[in-house]
Amino acid sequence: MEIEFRVSATDAFCRVEAPLRMETPPDRGLQRLAEAGRLRVVDSRSGQRLEAQWHDGYLWCVAPPRQMSGRLVVQPSSQPAPVRIRARRDRTTRQILIEEEGQTVLQYNYWTVDRPDRHAQVTPPNRIYSRPRSDYIHPLYGLAGEVMTEDWPLDHPHHRGIYWAWPEVDYRGERGDLHALQRVFAYPTGRYRVTEGAVFAQIEAESVWRWESGEPIVSEWAVIRAYCRTGQGRCIDLTFYLTALKEPVLLARRGTNLYGGLNMRLSAIGSQRFVRHTDGKQAWAGAFGVFPGGKRECGLLIFPHAQNPHHPPDWVEYPELNWIQPTFPASGIRHELQPGKPLVLNYRLWIRPGAEPSPDLWQAQWQAYHQMMGGNTA
């Protein structure tokens, strides 16, 4: 049994060793092999063999650093592919970890995180923002174990690593602030699933946004997929599904024109540099320097997907706070969440070794991400 796939933009995939996704036909025999991990991908011209992982109807692999022909053949394998990257719930913290070769890649704080001891050091006017919270990523680790994010900073104690939240959440004519943890909060429902394999580990988790009275107003599913590291770094894909439950809920940036959306509070970076790029639909940004625990430069880059509503985003940054984000929604807009109609937002993070990459590498990652997702790279 062999199945051939044709992949375009192979040069972009190989230049950044990006993930590849191939839709598998509805063949029961093929699915049994896939579920057992006994499929491999072979480049028909060079004979390169790539470890593969099947998940929800797709076969995944990571492009090699050498050029591919663009004609890939899926073949049965006598042995299952090894599990290289895992996701599990930590028994001590109760939070969900993604690990590769025994090293933590990230921690998803799904369950409520209580105030730390240093809460007492927060100035009295800011203690209103020092609230228990959940549904965010921290720590995120670099390739050499650097701590790339910060939680509970004394200057803004509501900042919490990588989190998706809006400062203006309107419901029934009243306003809450999911960003600063006022009146509306995300709570775990306990429904989550973890996936592990040769190519990626994934967390899928459901939270419910509740108004201060406890009334549920929004259903949220967060999907966090971290791929195995390569010589070009590590990709982490984020997808969020937000659906109003009973009545419309409006999301907006602060004052409708400042910050709001996917927030990134980074740790203190030595020789910090922020870079941004927007040209038509192509948009990306990043922070570079020496992160805590590291000795060499590295970077964290973010690529919003062009199919996100209101794309391209504005870029908002506060270098003095080590904080950057692609905004959502557009300036002056209050985006309406409706019952039964989920808002879908997609982003790629790229942890990159070394100093800022050349523009052609940013471009290659953009192309590979959009080609994988089936989007337009123009």
Summary of the structure (lengths in Angstrom):
residues: 378
radius of gyration: 20.8
end to end distance: 36.3
largest distance: 67.7
contacts: 1290
relative contact order: 0.14
helix: 12%
strand: 49%
